[in-house]
Amino acid sequence: MVTTLTRRELNRATLERQFLLGRVERPATEVLARLAGLQAQTTHTWYVGFQSRMEDFDPHEVGRLLTDGALVRMSLMRSTLHLVSAEDAAWMRPTTQEVMERDLSHGSHGKATAGVDLEAVVTLGRKILEERPLSPTELGDQISAHWEGVDGADLAYVVRCLLPVVQLPPRGVWGASGQPVLAPADTWTGLPMAPGPDRETLVLRYLAAFGPASVRDVQAWSGLTRLKEVVEGLRERLVSFRDPSGTELFDLPDAPRPSADVPAPVRFLYDFDNLLRGHADRSRVISDDHLRGLSSRNGMPPATVLVDGTVAASWRVDRSRSTPSLDVTPFRALGHAEIEEITAEGTRLLAFLHPDEESARLRFTDPA
């Protein structure tokens, strides 16, 4: 008989995989590999993802790894920028190639380049970027000289989707800034791209980071389709469960699945944190009402606060005053002990974000 896991049991399992039941003393590279990457489309907010999961996290060390090419920011799952190791990039990028192709064909850039020889665009784009890393605008300007009547931004997007490229530092480096500049991934890291996709490895790495999970969950996280046949091919290597609605969930046999009564500490999540993007059904970590409340017109969701393992508030740093404050907006009534724990964890976050601002403080605000 198949075991049914409660939402709270699923919650604790996922929090454990995501290092959110307790900070760990491990190298950032090991944490990143366990998480199957961090979404990193913003310049710096994803550093909070490390801070919430690691003891004594040094953001400058991650910046050095990014500068050295050991870590890279490139478009992968869901065609969004992720931070991964150079080794993972080498096989993840070919595995998510179909996601990138679909992004191009279904969007305005694909319509604008209909009838264009895309292979020729990619070949020229690679040649140009091998000579010198360029911003998308600079790249588009150079390519558009060879395709009259096609906008450079559209041609640069063809290269972004069809050629494995990385965004170079200093963009993304803690305490630094810079415009997006692209280079071919293999020339930057010195590692060749894998010859083809490895969907089985992607599914296994996903389950290690987010399981137990359904086929629909892994498809939502990755952007890939037709993964049911991949999971079925792995079935003998997996264990299966049911969620409260009867959906079949898969997991690695030896993966941790803590008891539902394991305490979950308050944690501050960044705007694009893995935890809220790892499943099609996010009810294990956030209610449907609160999920709807996180939608935003500009595509920038608010950062959130976990209380007892589920989203209970949003947070932002207010820099409009002479002294920055961390403003927490609860989604529900909070108990005294919860307020104290949020305050303690928020104070720790403030010390990370603004180590030189001793007077920075945390405030609780009312929903707008």
MITOR-297162 format. One record per residue (C-alpha): residue number from 1; x, y, z. Coordinates in nm, 3 decimals. Layout:
# residues N
R   nr        u        v        w
R  NUM        X        Y        Z
...
END
This chain:
# residues 368
R   nr        u        v        w
R    1    0.000    0.000    0.000
R    2    0.131    0.343   -0.098
R    3    0.191    0.582    0.191
R    4    0.010    0.915    0.186
R    5    0.221    1.207    0.308
R    6    0.056    1.502    0.477
R    7    0.128    1.856    0.359
R    8    0.325    1.914    0.678
R    9    0.538    1.605    0.612
R   10    0.601    1.727    0.257
R   11    0.687    2.067    0.400
R   12    0.947    1.930    0.637
R   13    1.102    1.708    0.371
R   14    1.142    2.000    0.132
R   15    1.276    2.233    0.401
R   16    1.536    1.973    0.495
R   17    1.651    1.935    0.133
R   18    1.667    2.312    0.100
R   19    1.875    2.358    0.419
R   20    1.593    2.556    0.577
R   21    1.547    2.343    0.889
R   22    1.892    2.448    1.009
R   23    2.189    2.634    0.869
R   24    2.476    2.415    0.754
R   25    2.853    2.447    0.771
R   26    2.939    2.340    0.418
R   27    3.116    2.506    0.124
R   28    2.894    2.728   -0.089
R   29    2.968    2.508   -0.392
R   30    2.834    2.202   -0.211
R   31    2.523    2.387   -0.095
R   32    2.461    2.514   -0.447
R   33    2.494    2.166   -0.596
R   34    2.250    2.025   -0.340
R   35    1.999    2.297   -0.427
R   36    2.031    2.222   -0.800
R   37    2.122    2.587   -0.852
R   38    1.975    2.916   -0.734
R   39    1.759    3.138   -0.950
R   40    1.975    3.447   -0.995
R   41    1.806    3.677   -1.243
R   42    1.845    3.969   -1.004
R   43    2.192    4.108   -0.948
R   44    2.235    4.035   -0.577
R   45    1.917    3.929   -0.394
R   46    2.004    3.561   -0.434
R   47    2.289    3.604   -0.187
R   48    2.016    3.603    0.079
R   49    1.941    3.246   -0.033
R   50    2.288    3.145    0.085
R   51    2.266    3.356    0.401
R   52    1.943    3.183    0.506
R   53    2.094    2.840    0.461
R   54    2.460    2.866    0.569
R   55    2.645    2.940    0.889
R   56    2.912    3.209    0.861
R   57    2.832    3.275    0.496
R   58    3.089    3.492    0.319
R   59    2.936    3.659    0.011
R   60    3.277    3.772   -0.107
R   61    3.386    3.409   -0.140
R   62    3.094    3.342   -0.376
R   63    3.188    3.658   -0.564
R   64    3.542    3.523   -0.605
R   65    3.409    3.191   -0.733
R   66    3.194    3.378   -0.983
R   67    3.489    3.592   -1.093
R   68    3.711    3.283   -1.132
R   69    3.453    3.101   -1.345
R   70    3.394    2.822   -1.093
R   71    3.036    2.947   -1.065
R   72    2.836    3.096   -1.351
R   73    2.510    3.281   -1.406
R   74    2.332    3.157   -1.717
R   75    1.982    3.088   -1.846
R   76    1.874    2.734   -1.762
R   77    1.555    2.611   -1.594
R   78    1.243    2.791   -1.715
R   79    1.478    2.997   -1.938
R   80    1.569    3.208   -1.635
R   81    1.911    3.304   -1.504
R   82    2.046    3.058   -1.249
R   83    2.366    3.038   -1.050
R   84    2.529    2.696   -1.090
R   85    2.876    2.547   -1.087
R   86    3.069    2.538   -1.413
R   87    3.048    2.157   -1.402
R   88    2.670    2.160   -1.367
R   89    2.635    2.424   -1.637
R   90    2.811    2.191   -1.881
R   91    2.528    1.936   -1.871
R   92    2.232    2.143   -1.747
R   93    2.246    2.383   -2.041
R   94    2.217    2.112   -2.310
R   95    1.945    1.946   -2.101
R   96    1.737    2.264   -2.091
R   97    1.804    2.356   -2.454
R   98    1.448    2.276   -2.556
R   99    1.322    2.523   -2.295
R  100    1.540    2.794   -2.447
R  101    1.421    2.711   -2.797
R  102    1.058    2.724   -2.688
R  103    1.118    3.060   -2.519
R  104    1.251    3.197   -2.847
R  105    0.984    3.049   -3.074
R  106    0.687    3.149   -2.855
R  107    0.793    3.506   -2.788
R  108    0.811    3.832   -2.979
R  109    1.178    3.776   -3.061
R  110    1.087    3.458   -3.247
R  111    0.824    3.636   -3.453
R  112    1.067    3.915   -3.537
R  113    1.329    3.666   -3.661
R  114    1.094    3.437   -3.855
R  115    1.263    3.349   -4.183
R  116    1.607    3.442   -4.055
R  117    1.881    3.178   -4.076
R  118    1.911    3.121   -3.701
R  119    2.210    2.891   -3.732
R  120    2.398    3.163   -3.917
R  121    2.304    3.415   -3.647
R  122    2.438    3.184   -3.375
R  123    2.759    3.114   -3.569
R  124    2.825    3.484   -3.617
R  125    2.727    3.561   -3.259
R  126    2.974    3.307   -3.126
R  127    3.252    3.441   -3.346
R  128    3.188    3.796   -3.223
R  129    3.172    3.697   -2.855
R  130    3.490    3.488   -2.881
R  131    3.672    3.802   -2.991
R  132    3.537    4.010   -2.701
R  133    3.257    3.971   -2.446
R  134    2.978    4.219   -2.521
R  135    2.652    4.342   -2.377
R  136    2.335    4.218   -2.552
R  137    2.292    4.563   -2.705
R  138    2.648    4.569   -2.841
R  139    2.613    4.214   -2.969
R  140    2.284    4.293   -3.140
R  141    2.427    4.601   -3.304
R  142    2.712    4.404   -3.458
R  143    2.492    4.117   -3.578
R  144    2.220    4.344   -3.719
R  145    2.470    4.488   -3.965
R  146    2.441    4.153   -4.147
R  147    2.059    4.129   -4.137
R  148    1.897    4.438   -4.273
R  149    1.558    4.515   -4.127
R  150    1.593    4.290   -3.820
R  151    1.629    4.459   -3.484
R  152    1.954    4.392   -3.299
R  153    1.774    4.308   -2.973
R  154    1.590    4.026   -3.148
R  155    1.910    3.888   -3.299
R  156    2.091    3.906   -2.965
R  157    1.804    3.710   -2.807
R  158    1.851    3.439   -3.069
R  159    2.211    3.403   -2.951
R  160    2.105    3.410   -2.585
R  161    1.862    3.122   -2.645
R  162    2.053    2.905   -2.891
R  163    2.415    2.951   -2.782
R  164    2.520    2.862   -2.425
R  165    2.636    3.198   -2.289
R  166    2.709    3.323   -1.938
R  167    2.678    3.667   -1.782
R  168    3.024    3.780   -1.679
R  169    3.130    3.947   -1.356
R  170    3.150    4.204   -1.210
R  171    2.773    4.183   -1.260
R  172    2.641    3.959   -0.984
R  173    2.946    3.998   -0.762
R  174    2.865    4.106   -0.405
R  175    2.948    4.472   -0.358
R  176    3.017    4.527   -0.728
R  177    2.810    4.629   -1.028
R  178    2.822    4.624   -1.404
R  179    2.604    4.587   -1.710
R  180    2.517    4.241   -1.845
R  181    2.806    4.117   -2.060
R  182    2.793    3.785   -2.242
R  183    3.057    3.527   -2.332
R  184    3.035    3.169   -2.462
R  185    3.009    2.938   -2.162
R  186    3.273    2.693   -2.276
R  187    3.537    2.958   -2.346
R  188    3.471    3.129   -2.011
R  189    3.478    2.813   -1.797
R  190    3.718    2.606   -2.006
R  191    3.470    2.316   -1.996
R  192    3.298    2.186   -2.311
R  193    2.922    2.155   -2.317
R  194    2.787    1.800   -2.297
R  195    2.695    1.657   -2.639
R  196    2.329    1.615   -2.549
R  197    2.062    1.633   -2.279
R  198    2.069    1.428   -1.959
R  199    1.708    1.433   -1.845
R  200    1.748    1.145   -1.600
R  201    2.020    1.325   -1.406
R  202    1.810    1.641   -1.400
R  203    1.514    1.452   -1.252
R  204    1.733    1.285   -0.988
R  205    1.900    1.612   -0.892
R  206    1.560    1.777   -0.872
R  207    1.422    1.510   -0.639
R  208    1.727    1.539   -0.415
R  209    1.658    1.912   -0.383
R  210    1.277    1.927   -0.384
R  211    1.128    1.581   -0.336
R  212    0.900    1.408   -0.279
R  213    0.742    1.554   -0.592
R  214    0.519    1.476   -0.887
R  215    0.605    1.467   -1.255
R  216    0.414    1.793   -1.291
R  217    0.630    1.947   -1.019
R  218    0.959    1.866   -1.190
R  219    0.821    1.992   -1.520
R  220    0.713    2.321   -1.360
R  221    1.056    2.370   -1.204
R  222    1.258    2.280   -1.512
R  223    1.034    2.405   -1.790
R  224    1.079    2.070   -1.964
R  225    0.785    1.865   -2.093
R  226    0.728    1.491   -2.147
R  227    0.910    1.394   -1.828
R  228    0.660    1.123   -1.736
R  229    0.845    0.873   -1.953
R  230    1.174    0.971   -1.789
R  231    1.032    0.921   -1.440
R  232    0.879    0.590   -1.543
R  233    1.220    0.478   -1.666
R  234    1.361    0.561   -1.323
R  235    1.076    0.405   -1.124
R  236    1.278    0.104   -1.005
R  237    1.534    0.345   -0.857
R  238    1.272    0.556   -0.679
R  239    1.010    0.525   -0.408
R  240    0.658    0.660   -0.447
R  241    0.399    0.819   -0.222
R  242    0.068    1.001   -0.250
R  243   -0.014    1.355   -0.147
R  244   -0.345    1.436    0.029
R  245   -0.516    1.486   -0.308
R  246   -0.402    1.145   -0.435
R  247   -0.130    1.266   -0.673
R  248    0.162    1.025   -0.706
R  249    0.490    1.162   -0.575
R  250    0.839    1.026   -0.638
R  251    1.153    1.043   -0.430
R  252    1.501    0.902   -0.381
R  253    1.492    0.604   -0.145
R  254    1.751    0.738    0.099
R  255    1.648    1.104    0.089
R  256    1.558    1.263    0.427
R  257    1.191    1.282    0.515
R  258    1.172    1.427    0.867
R  259    0.877    1.388    1.098
R  260    0.601    1.646    1.071
R  261    0.668    1.764    1.426
R  262    1.030    1.869    1.358
R  263    1.054    2.242    1.440
R  264    1.103    2.480    1.148
R  265    1.281    2.808    1.228
R  266    1.188    3.147    1.087
R  267    1.372    3.212    0.763
R  268    1.380    3.511    0.527
R  269    1.354    3.408    0.161
R  270    1.467    3.625   -0.128
R  271    1.230    3.729   -0.405
R  272    1.302    3.434   -0.638
R  273    1.391    3.175   -0.374
R  274    1.398    2.809   -0.481
R  275    1.141    2.713   -0.222
R  276    0.860    2.901   -0.398
R  277    0.960    2.795   -0.749
R  278    1.025    2.426   -0.703
R  279    0.675    2.284   -0.747
R  280    0.361    2.317   -0.955
R  281    0.165    2.255   -0.634
R  282    0.316    2.493   -0.379
R  283    0.063    2.420   -0.105
R  284    0.334    2.252    0.104
R  285    0.489    2.595    0.167
R  286    0.224    2.857    0.093
R  287   -0.156    2.879    0.093
R  288   -0.342    2.952   -0.229
R  289   -0.463    3.287   -0.093
R  290   -0.113    3.399    0.001
R  291    0.025    3.276   -0.331
R  292   -0.225    3.490   -0.520
R  293   -0.121    3.783   -0.303
R  294    0.240    3.747   -0.418
R  295    0.158    3.807   -0.785
R  296    0.302    4.128   -0.927
R  297    0.246    4.317   -1.248
R  298    0.614    4.388   -1.308
R  299    0.726    4.027   -1.259
R  300    0.913    4.107   -0.937
R  301    0.754    3.914   -0.649
R  302    0.805    4.029   -0.292
R  303    1.056    3.859   -0.067
R  304    0.887    3.645    0.198
R  305    0.922    3.516    0.553
R  306    0.874    3.153    0.660
R  307    0.712    3.098    1.000
R  308    0.678    2.735    1.106
R  309    0.780    2.639    0.754
R  310    0.517    2.830    0.558
R  311    0.497    3.179    0.412
R  312    0.348    3.415    0.671
R  313    0.482    3.759    0.575
R  314    0.667    3.962    0.316
R  315    0.974    4.177    0.372
R  316    1.164    4.459    0.209
R  317    1.451    4.689    0.297
R  318    1.342    5.053    0.309
R  319    1.632    5.280    0.218
R  320    1.428    5.600    0.189
R  321    1.537    5.715    0.534
R  322    1.882    5.807    0.654
R  323    1.900    5.469    0.827
R  324    1.772    5.160    0.641
R  325    1.502    4.947    0.797
R  326    1.382    4.596    0.730
R  327    1.004    4.616    0.699
R  328    0.805    4.298    0.765
R  329    0.440    4.284    0.658
R  330    0.255    3.989    0.819
R  331   -0.012    3.802    0.625
R  332   -0.181    3.684    0.945
R  333   -0.187    3.754    1.316
R  334    0.143    3.656    1.473
R  335    0.200    3.526    1.823
R  336    0.443    3.687    2.063
R  337    0.697    3.407    2.024
R  338    0.672    3.430    1.645
R  339    0.732    3.805    1.655
R  340    1.038    3.755    1.871
R  341    1.179    3.492    1.637
R  342    1.113    3.705    1.327
R  343    1.283    3.997    1.499
R  344    1.590    3.791    1.587
R  345    1.623    3.642    1.238
R  346    1.552    3.978    1.073
R  347    1.818    4.144    1.284
R  348    2.064    3.882    1.162
R  349    1.963    3.953    0.802
R  350    2.005    4.329    0.853
R  351    2.356    4.272    0.989
R  352    2.434    4.077    0.671
R  353    2.284    4.329    0.431
R  354    2.405    4.643    0.612
R  355    2.699    4.548    0.835
R  356    2.807    4.912    0.875
R  357    2.464    5.043    0.976
R  358    2.447    4.975    1.348
R  359    2.126    5.176    1.385
R  360    1.937    4.982    1.116
R  361    1.624    4.829    1.260
R  362    1.333    4.597    1.188
R  363    0.977    4.728    1.166
R  364    0.643    4.549    1.142
R  365    0.409    4.721    0.895
R  366    0.043    4.680    0.808
R  367   -0.064    4.547    0.465
R  368   -0.139    4.824    0.215
END
